[in-house]
């Protein structure tokens, strides 16, 4: 039994349409028909009822579909595990992380962790902070790194780091808080946690401040470098740019910026999860 026949059957069953299946799989429609026919011959069962151009699953097709999915899943998992073995990995750790963490502290942490645990294959999935709790709850990731507390009750959440949020402007003039907020647009909502309360405080002191919402930290930093605005960002996210002279930390006088927390989310405590959790708690204090 060819695995290509199994893949074709699963996609054809999803659409109950051979033309759509051919477009999904980037093969010709006659190839779809051929794969299904070969599979039916192998199983000695008709999987689709054909009426003109329309096809529907037969009772046998419905019965075989979950087995086909299981066969394909085991095949792909086996290939993944074999490829990992060829690369020298014996264990695996999947991490779902917020983009704010992935682009700031995570690269340096991962380099040290992978040097310390070379037999662990690390898989990274960058998601919105609000999606990470669901990813851990559903078991699709082993560890979550997020800037907001999750709403899911069946997972474990621990704050592992807290850092100051600072006002950052372009490094072309000597700015203070008042001048910066009067001269530049305030770039907002690039962080998932603190902006609603912070913006309320800013508008109370500077009611005429102009704002521009940008939902990504990396884009916010580029905008600030080009003189398009200023923003309040966690220190770890701008530490490198400030040290290189691309951005300027602006002293806050009347506004008290919040703190930004990093949380680690887990559900099942495997050896790999324990190793990374302990490593993270020990190493992230330096950022």
RAHUKA-V916954 format. One record per backbone hydrogen bond with DSSP energy under -0.5 kcal/mol. NH is the residue of the N-H (numbers start at 1). CO is the residue of the C=O. Records with the same first field share a line. If there is no record, write none. Layout:
BEGIN
NH->CO, CO
END
This chain:
BEGIN
5->2
6->2
7->3
8->4
9->5
10->6
11->7
12->8
13->9
14->10
15->11
16->12
17->12
21->17
22->18
23->19
24->20
25->21
26->22
27->22
32->28
33->29
34->30
35->31
36->32
37->33
38->34
39->35
40->36
41->37
42->38
43->39
44->40
45->40
47->45
49->56
50->48
51->49, 54
54->51
55->16
56->49
58->47
62->58
63->59
64->60
65->61
66->62
68->64
69->65
70->66
71->67
72->68
73->69
74->70
75->71
76->72
77->73
78->74
79->75
80->76
81->77
82->78
83->79
84->80
85->81
86->82
87->83
88->85
89->84
90->119
91->119
93->121
95->123
96->143
97->95, 125
98->145
99->127
101->98
102->98
103->99
104->101
106->101
109->105
110->106
111->107
112->108
113->109
114->110
115->111
116->112
117->113
120->117
121->91, 119
122->120
123->93, 121
125->95
127->97, 125
131->128
132->128, 129
133->129
135->131
136->132
137->133
138->134
139->136
140->135
141->135
142->94
143->94
144->265
145->96
146->263
156->266
158->264
160->262
161->262
163->260
165->258
166->233
167->250
168->231
169->248
171->246
172->170
173->170
175->173
177->251
180->176
181->177
182->178
183->179
184->180
186->210
187->185, 230
188->186, 212
198->194
199->195
200->196
201->197
202->198
203->199
204->200
205->201
206->202
209->206
212->186
214->188
220->216
221->217
222->218
223->219
224->220
225->221
226->222
227->224
228->223
230->185
231->168
233->166, 231
235->164
237->234
238->234, 235
239->235
242->238
243->239
244->240
245->242
246->241
247->241
248->169
250->167
251->249
257->255
260->163
262->161
263->146
264->158
265->144
266->156
267->142
269->267
270->268
274->270
275->271
276->272
277->273
278->274
279->275
280->276
281->277
282->278
283->279
284->280
286->283
287->284
END
